[in-house]
Amino acid sequence: MKVHPRLFAALLSALLLVPLARAEEAKSAPPAGVRVFSAGHSFHMPIVNPLAEMAKAAGIDHKIAGSQSIGGSTVTKHWELPDDKNKAKKALLAGEVDVLTLSPYISIPDPAIDKFTALLLEHNPAGRVLLQASWMPRDGSIMLSFKNAARDATQPDMLRGMFKSYDQKLHEQATAINALYAEKAKRQIAFIVPVNEAVTILREKVVKGEVPGISRQSELFRDDLGHGKEAIYLLNAYCHYAVIYGKSPVGLPTPTAFQKANLGDNTDKVNKLLQEIAWQAVIAEPMSGVKK
C-alpha cells in the first residue's frame, strides 16, 4: 500500500512526539514527598506548617514527621534532651524521618549535628540533614540595648561581612559530614539552607523601595532580638521548600498564614517576590544541592 508523503510525514512526526511528551510529563510531575522533622529555635520553627501547605499546593505528598522547639537553642540542647522528652530522637530511631531540619546557633561546629546525622542514617540510609543558616540576632550587635528601629539605618550588605565567619564554620562542618559519608553514600548528606542571604536580599529590596507595603527594614521584624514577622518566616519556608524538593517555589499560591500580614492588595505581590528571592538565594548557594 502506497502512503502519501504528507501522511507519512505526519505519522512520523506524531510518533516522534510521543516520547517527548512523556518526557515532559515526567519532568513536570511533582517530586516524591518526604517525611520532615524539624528541630530548632524560634527563628526556625515557624516554617513547619507553611512548608507543608506549599508542598500540598504543589501536589507533593509532604508529611510532617514531627517538630521539637527550644527557644535560643543550639543543636546540642536538642540532642541532650532526656529520652522521654526527645521527640527528635524517637522519630529518628523509628525510621520515620527522611529529612531532618536543624537550626545551628552560636556554637559552630556543633557536635550534635554529627550525632543527629549518624542516628538518622543508621535508621534511614536515604536520609538528609538540612542546616539553616539563620539571620543574625540584633543584626550581629552584642549590645543588649539594640532596638529594632536601628535596623532601618543598617546597610544590608554589611550583614554579609558580619555573617562570614559563622557561615564559613557552618560550611566546613557540612563539608566534613559529606566527606565522612562520601564513600558509602555516594551522595550529599548535609545541605545548607541560605536563609540569612535570602533575608539580606529582602532587606536590600526594602531599602530600594521594591517591596510593596513594606517601607522600612524594621517592619520585617517583631522585636529587638530579631524574631521575624510573616514575610521573614514565609521566606524561610520557601528556602526550605526549594532545598528539600529541588523546585522553584515561584508560582505557588499565597499560604494561609501570610494573609495575616496586613499587606492588603500587596499580599500576593509580596508572596511572589519572596518566592523569587528564596529561589535566587538557594541556587546561588553551592551546598543547597540545587541548581537553576
Secondary structure, 3 states (H helix, E strand, C coil): CCCCHHHHHHHHHHHHHHHHHHHHHHHHCCCCCCEEEEEECCCCHHHHHHHHHHHHHCCCCCEEEEEEECCCCCHHHHHCCCCCCCHHHHHHHCCCCCEEEECCCCCCCCHHHHHHHHHHHHHCCCCEEEEECCCCHHHHCCCCCCCHHHHHHCCHHHHHHHHHHHHHHHHHHHHHHHHHHHHHHCCCCEEEECHHHHHHHHHHHHHCCCCCCCCCHHHHECCCCCCECHHHHHHHHHHHHHHHHCCCCCCCCCCHHHHHCCCHHHHHHHHHHHHHHHHHHHHHCHHHCCCC
